[in-house]
């Protein structure tokens, strides 16, 4: 059975708020509150791929400490543009 768009948004919201480190909970919940509902299915796929990564790595990418891998670079840039106070 395929999940509905609404169920997918809820699932991604939960994945965003139940991370391994508190900083990522805060960052990703702010991002989802601002952007998740307006993202395209392709954007949601990219965001879900980002959520599959390690929290320490995501934190370094969105804070500008390290460059993200090429497949995740556009989504990391979207997070940084949405939350400019990160870097």
ABEGO torsion letter per residue (X at the ends): XBBBAAAAAAAAAAAAABBABAAAAAAAAAAAAAAAAABBAAAAAAAAAAAABBAAAAAAAAAGABBBBAAAAAAAAAAAAABAAAX
